[in-house]
């Protein structure tokens, strides 16, 4: 669905406390979570406003978001007890 929210907290609601703790205590996680959320917001704006953008660039943005999500997920798994 176009314009759907894919923020870190929205994608992993069951991990909210862990996400918050990692953002507070892990600089790398904080950086990638911020980058992911900012990129997701840009993608949603483009989708909702039907903004003109090169298809290749848009595809690369979505691909980058997917890679960041994979890294976030792996970090969450590594910190789950």
N, C-alpha and C positions, 0 to 999 in steps of 0.2 A: 504494500500500500504506500502510495506517495505521501511524503511528509510525516511519516511515522516516527515517533520519538524512539531513538536508540541510545539514549544516554546511558552511562555506566550503571547508575542506580536503577534505571528502568530495565536494562537488560539482565541484571543480576539482583533482583529485589531481595532474594533470600540471603544474599551476602552483604547487605547494607552495612552492618556493624563492622565486618572485616574490611570492606572498602573504605569506610571512614577511618578506621585505624591505620590502614596502609597509607592512605593519603596523608595522614598526620605524621607517620613515623618512617615512611619509605620515600625518599626523594625521587627515585626512578619511577616508582608506581605513580606518585603524584604527577610527575611530568607526563607519563603516557596517558593517564586518565584525563588530564586536562586537554592534551592534544586530541584525544579521541572525542571528548565532548564538544570541543570547538569545531572539529571537522564535521561531526554529526550535525551540529547546528547549521553550518554552512550548506551542507547537503540538503537539509530540510528546507532552508530558505529558497534554494534553487528550485527544489521540487514544487513548493507551494506557490511560488511567484512565477513559475514557468520561465525563469530567467534564461536568457540565451547563454549557452555555454557549449564549448567544443565537446563533442561526444567522448573523444579520447580523454580529455582532461577530467570530465565527469566520471568516467569509468575508473581512472586512476585515483580519484578522490575516494570512491567507494571501495576500491581495492585496498587502499591505505587504511581506511577505517576497519576493514575486515582483518587486516594484519594486526592492527593495534588491539582489536577485540580479542584475537587469539592470544596475544601476549598478556593481556589483562586476565583472561580466563586461566591461562597457565599459571600466572602468579597467584591467583586466588586458590587454585588447586594445591599449589605448593605450600600455601599457608593455612590450609584447612586441616584441622586436627582429626 
